[in-house]
Amino acid sequence: MRRPVEGEVFVHYGQIYVESDPESYGPDLADAFAGQRAGLCGAAIPGALWLSTGLHTGDVGFTVEVHEEPPALDPQWEDVVEVSFRPVSSDSRLVQWAGEAVWELDLEETDYRVRYCAKGMDEANREDTRLDDQPHLDCYLLQFWPAPPETDRVLKQTSEIAAYWHNYAAEQPPPPTPEGRSEAERRERLEQEQAEREHRLALERWEWGGQLPSQALREVLGNVRGLVRFDPALVHAIDAAGPEVQRAVALLAARRACEQSGLTALGWVTDGLTALADRRPLPPPFDDWDRMWEALADDPHAPDRTVGEAVPPERPPFQPPAARPGVTAWEAPQVVGPAAAAVEWSSPQREPRRRSGTASFRMAVTIGGPDPSRGMSQPHMALPAVTGAAEADPLRAALDAVYAGVVTYGKHYETLLREVWSALPLVSDTP
């Protein structure tokens, strides 16, 4: 016989556990006692035990013994139950409430009979809490020995609190069969996957202004994400307009950006706009990104204009889909029985969660928001409208040129967008 635990352990809410599933966050109370008659040691969940104590909070005497054969029952114990248990891994531990402390049990992955013995439960329950300088109120013995599975049994019942828990266990429905549990897990998994899909679609719909993007918009790259912040409906309309209209929109945006910034006074810029209109490759220096900027810097006639940063319109924050029935954003620890009347929960900050569950969190981060008072070189904002309009993909050409036009116009960007809208076919005429 060996004793992996001997002395005192701390309990909270009258609970302590044996766990062997590394993927588990602890047993659920009702599930732990499903279909049992013995109410002090819940063993209905594979690989886990729920152990109830009379004391609500404080240190209790606690011993764990592992035997080779059934030990004799000491008559000093006032309440005694037996259950069957089989670890689901080689990592079996006695676990304090909220996982604040653990004791390794080193149980083999085989069938065990478990005897849970208690003494002083009623007195401990009446006192509720034990301070460090107070004497022991209740103590417990947890014994394991190899044995084939059999039904749980109440060997001895003396205390009122043990009777309460036996009645509680008797009221619980039987646990699901392995097939039923597997089917329930499958349905839960499918529901979770569906909820995640709905959340992704809702977020994508919100990001694109209330309408899911086409595959072309998802793949277009460029500045589509920048433009959709200013006018998502326009982005969808440009997508639906077709290649010829997209080319015309790209040319329009490039011209207006150059006019707004004063670049049309430069011959090499007008040469670029002419090439766009004729559907020809852009001439030098537009054929080289670095040379283009050098030409702007070296041209003595280049305009010197600044523009404030364009600020997109505000829109309502994203609202995730409503949680499915049974899914809550936060679950309080399980407090039932006589201790429940003395506990009130008002916020998640009061105590950590014991159980696993689905939580919902939202976080908003703002980094470097638009600053309309910050002046930027307008010619530098406009030149990318010309190179953007020359993109091989007409959809990207239109979106990149219009976005460059937006930042070129700055706070007056709506003037440009109204003109782009007028160049598009009516919604009823779009393919």
FENUR-V996813 format. One record per pair of residues at least 4 apart in sequence whose C-alpha atoms are under 6 Angstrom apart, sorted by the first residue. I is the first residue (numbers start at 1). J is the second residue. D is the distance in whole Angstrom. If there is no record, write none. Layout:
I&J&D / I&J&D
This chain:
1&66&6 / 1&67&5 / 2&65&6 / 2&66&5 / 3&64&6 / 3&65&5 / 4&105&6 / 5&63&5 / 5&64&5 / 6&62&6 / 6&63&4 / 7&61&6 / 7&62&6 / 8&59&6 / 8&60&5 / 8&61&5 / 8&62&5 / 9&59&5 / 9&60&6 / 10&58&5 / 10&59&4 / 11&15&6 / 11&57&5 / 11&58&6 / 12&56&6 / 12&57&4 / 13&56&5 / 14&52&6 / 14&53&5 / 14&55&6 / 14&56&4 / 15&51&6 / 15&52&5 / 16&51&5 / 16&96&5 / 16&97&6 / 17&49&6 / 17&50&5 / 17&51&6 / 17&94&6 / 17&95&5 / 18&48&5 / 18&49&5 / 18&93&6 / 18&94&5 / 18&95&6 / 19&48&5 / 19&92&6 / 19&93&6 / 20&47&5 / 20&87&6 / 20&88&6 / 20&89&6 / 20&91&5 / 20&92&4 / 21&88&6 / 25&355&6 / 25&356&5 / 28&32&6 / 32&42&5 / 32&43&6 / 32&44&5 / 32&45&5 / 33&42&5 / 33&44&6 / 33&169&5 / 34&44&6 / 34&172&5 / 34&173&6 / 34&174&5 / 34&175&5 / 35&172&6 / 35&173&5 / 35&174&4 / 35&175&6 / 36&169&6 / 37&169&6 / 37&170&5 / 38&153&6 / 38&154&5 / 38&166&5 / 39&165&4 / 39&166&4 / 39&169&5 / 40&51&6 / 40&52&5 / 41&50&5 / 41&51&5 / 42&49&5 / 42&50&5 / 43&49&5 / 47&86&6 / 47&87&4 / 47&88&5 / 54&121&4 / 54&124&5 / 54&125&5 / 55&124&5 / 55&125&5 / 55&128&5 / 56&128&5 / 56&129&6 / 57&129&5 / 58&129&6 / 58&130&5 / 60&138&6 / 60&139&6 / 61&139&4 / 62&139&6 / 62&140&5 / 62&141&6 / 63&141&5 / 64&141&6 / 64&142&5 / 64&143&6 / 65&143&5 / 66&143&6 / 66&144&5 / 66&145&6 / 67&144&6 / 67&145&5 / 68&145&6 / 69&145&6 / 77&117&6 / 77&118&6 / 77&119&5 / 78&119&5 / 78&158&5 / 79&117&6 / 79&118&5 / 79&156&5 / 79&157&5 / 79&158&6 / 80&116&6 / 80&117&4 / 80&155&5 / 80&156&5 / 81&115&6 / 81&116&5 / 81&153&6 / 81&154&4 / 81&155&5 / 82&114&5 / 82&115&4 / 82&152&6 / 82&153&5 / 83&113&6 / 83&114&5 / 83&152&4 / 84&112&6 / 84&113&5 / 84&114&6 / 84&149&5 / 85&111&6 / 85&112&5 / 86&110&6 / 86&111&5 / 86&112&6 / 87&109&5 / 92&105&5 / 92&106&6 / 92&107&6 / 93&103&5 / 93&104&4 / 93&105&5 / 94&102&5 / 94&103&5 / 95&99&6 / 95&102&5 / 96&100&6 / 96&101&5 / 98&354&5 / 111&146&6 / 111&147&6 / 111&148&6 / 112&145&5 / 112&146&4 / 112&147&5 / 113&144&6 / 113&145&5 / 113&147&5 / 114&143&6 / 114&144&5 / 115&142&6 / 115&143&5 / 116&141&6 / 116&142&5 / 117&140&6 / 117&141&5 / 118&139&6 / 118&140&5 / 119&138&5 / 119&139&6 / 120&137&6 / 120&138&4 / 121&125&6 / 121&138&6 / 122&159&6 / 124&128&6 / 124&137&5 / 124&138&6 / 176&180&5 / 176&181&6 / 177&181&6 / 198&202&6 / 201&205&6 / 205&210&5 / 205&211&5 / 205&212&5 / 206&210&5 / 208&232&6 / 209&232&5 / 213&217&6 / 216&220&6 / 220&396&6 / 223&400&5 / 224&399&6 / 227&403&5 / 228&232&4 / 229&312&6 / 230&312&5 / 241&245&6 / 241&430&6 / 243&394&6 / 246&394&6 / 246&395&6 / 246&398&5 / 247&394&6 / 249&398&6 / 250&389&5 / 250&397&6 / 250&398&4 / 250&401&5 / 253&401&6 / 253&402&5 / 253&405&6 / 254&385&5 / 254&386&5 / 254&401&6 / 256&260&6 / 257&382&5 / 257&405&5 / 257&408&6 / 258&262&6 / 258&263&5 / 258&264&6 / 258&382&6 / 259&264&6 / 261&378&5 / 261&379&5 / 262&303&6 / 264&270&6 / 272&282&6 / 275&280&5 / 275&282&6 / 282&286&6 / 285&291&5 / 285&292&5 / 286&292&5 / 295&299&6 / 305&377&6 / 305&378&5 / 306&375&5 / 306&376&5 / 306&377&5 / 306&378&5 / 307&375&5 / 307&376&5 / 307&378&6 / 307&410&6 / 308&372&5 / 308&373&5 / 308&374&5 / 308&375&5 / 308&410&5 / 309&371&6 / 309&372&4 / 309&410&5 / 310&407&6 / 310&410&4 / 310&411&5 / 311&370&6 / 329&359&4 / 329&360&5 / 330&359&6 / 333&353&6 / 333&354&6 / 335&340&5 / 336&340&5 / 378&408&6 / 381&408&5 / 382&408&5 / 384&388&6 / 385&389&6 / 385&401&4 / 385&404&5 / 388&397&5 / 388&400&5 / 388&401&5 / 389&397&4 / 389&401&5 / 391&397&5 / 396&400&6 / 397&401&6 / 406&413&5 / 409&413&5 / 425&429&6
